[in-house]
Amino acid sequence: MSERFADLLERIRTKTAIVGIIGLGYVGLPLARAFSAKGFRVLGFDVDSSKITRLNAGESYIKQFPNTIIETMREQGFEATDNFERLREADAVLICVPTPLTDSREPDLSYVVNSGQSIAAALRPGQLIVLESTTYPTTTRKVLLPQLEATGLVAGQDFFVAFSPEREDPGNVTHSVTNIPKVVGGIDEASTELAANLYSSAVVNVVRVSSPEIAEACKILENTYRCINIALVNELKMLYDRMGIDVWEVIDAAKTKPFGFQAFYPGPGLGGHCIPIDPFYLSWVARQYGMTTRFIELAGEVNTAMPTYVINRLAEALNDRCKPVKGSKVAILGMAYKKDVDDPRESPGFELMDLLLKKGAIVSYNDPHIPTLPRMRHYPHLAMDSQPLTADWLAEQDAVLIATDHTAYDYNWIVANAGLVIDTRNATKNITVPRDQIVRA
């Protein structure tokens, strides 16, 4: 191994290496905390100057991270900056930026490419660059690596490159970044060794694989597996509804089998950054190799149809009460993509709201974790504040739509004060009321 490799390995093992993290969101910030807690000096980068100002003042913008955590990180040497020239100071640079889809459902790697450009402009010998953003196999080698080698420095000799997919689960205190195994694949043996040693300092277990392509494909497999199985239960929900069968009871019965079955649950649509997006990255790259991923495409069709299905069920329920959707007051409970978090990324709540507004409904919402709707890329027109959850507010609604089953909600109280409840999460499963007051959609 080279002298540069040996020097960087020693800095990692003695925790004198500076860790730079690009992207201080739901992935990057927990990662910064993990390395800070283990004694590394961490330098965080983000293009959002408001985030930088808040972090350097000891303030958090993610609910699961109270200010005390940021203050502790600052005491441990953490610093945030929007000056990307300072990437030169970092010995290891971890890229944790979004990888969304374009309107035509093709990969949007602009955040990764921009990060690569910033790193290349500051690249120096002896640095380790790790991409964590979920993407299609070959991105590290064919997109990021050429940007870095355009500087004239040689990968594996002057600097080192690896891919290690994020596995963050916002709001899940059981599965934090430190106790989830970390898959690592470098472009060569030296890169894998350095990345594995770096992550071993902060996480419970490192799983080495033979290449970045294996690590990239691993992450896509994990999320595609979930996407397809959720599509299956979503389709069964629609079928069983027509048959008068409760899909939730069916799943509860099936999961008593101690082998060969894992429970997945239906919902109003997919949310979060991973499952609604990542499988389409694989579909896109498959087309580059002359193949069509039919399972993925079909699952995508089923899952993206769920918000429309829910609104149709709501319209049917209103129609049974001789009310049209147009002009009806509809309250949405929960705009986060999953329970008990303030994460709105790809939340089906936004599409549900948009569909209702297009049908002429008078829509409001409540979410204890999202007091004001953030500006979303596909729904910039949805500007609204969360309404106080009062008995009067519930009573004046023609329908109350449970989109996210937050623990903070008292569902017995909600049902008692609402005339019609559309439940997409089985949150009211233990409530016995007249049959037509709760519609499970």
RACORGI-V47125 format. One record per helix or strand of 3 or more residues. SS is the DSSP state (A for helix, B for strand). FROM is the first residue (numbers start at 1). TO is the last residue. If there is no record, write none. Layout:
# RACORGI-V47125
ss->[SS	SS]
from->[FROM	FROM]
to->[TO	TO]
This chain:
# RACORGI-V47125
ss->[A	B	A	B	A	A	B	A	B	A	B	A	B	A	B	A	B	A	A	A	A	A	B	A	B	A	B	A	B	B]
from->[3	18	28	41	49	67	79	84	92	110	128	139	159	177	182	189	206	212	247	278	294	306	329	348	362	391	399	411	421	438]
to->[13	22	37	45	56	75	81	89	95	122	131	149	163	179	186	200	208	243	254	288	304	320	333	358	366	395	402	417	423	440]
